[in-house]
């Protein structure tokens, strides 16, 4: 017979390294979204081609995807005992 107390995990699910990686991933995602900002025109009737810059179209999505990859690693990382 097992009691409920025996089935409960002891301690936290993630270790300190997991939380560091989670925070790092969130920061990288935030930086990626900040890279996407800007490029608006002062006059709404004038087209600003700056919205199609390398930073907004290519670099920022790559940085955001890198942040999500870090998040996956943070969740799957198993500390050595």
N, C-alpha and C positions, 0 to 999 in steps of 0.2 A: 504494500500500500504506500502510495506516495501522497504526501500532503501538498497543499498549495504552496506552502513556504519553501519546500524543496525545489519546486519548479520555477521559482522566480529567479531572474538573473541577479548576480551580485555585482554592484558597481554600475558604471556607465556602459552604454552600448559601444560608444566610440572612445578612443583614447585621445590624449592631448594632440598627437600628431594629426589625427583625423580632423579635429577642430581647426587646427592651424591651416590645413589644406582647404577646408571648407571656406574659411575666411579669405584665404588667398584667391580662391576661385571666384568668390563674390566680388572681390576688388577688381580682378581682371575683367569680369563681365561688366562691371560699372564703368571701367575705363573704356571698354569697347563701345558702350552706349554713348559715353561722352564724346568719343571720336566721331560718332554719327551726327552729332548736333551741328547746327549752323547752316550757312549757305542760303539763307533767305535774302530776298531782295527788299530794299527799302521801299520801292514802288511796286505794288502788286501787278501793275500792268507791264512791267519789264521783266523779261526772263533772265535769270542768273544761272549761267552754266556751271557755277561753282558747286551746285548740288550733285554733279556727276564727277566729283574729284576722286582721285585714287584713294584718299583717306576715307571717304564716306562709302564708296562702292566696294572696295576690296579689303583694305586694311581693317576697318572696324568690324565687319562680319567675321573675319579670321580671328581677331582678338576675342570676340564674344564666343565663338566656337571653342577656342582654346580654354576659355574660362569654364565652359560647360564640361570639357574633357577633364579639367582639374577637379571639378566637382565629382565626376564619376570615379576618378582615382581616389578622391578623399573618402567616398562612401565604401569603396571596395578594399581600401588599404587595411591590411591586418597587421597590427604591430607584433614584432617578435617578442617572445617571452623569455 
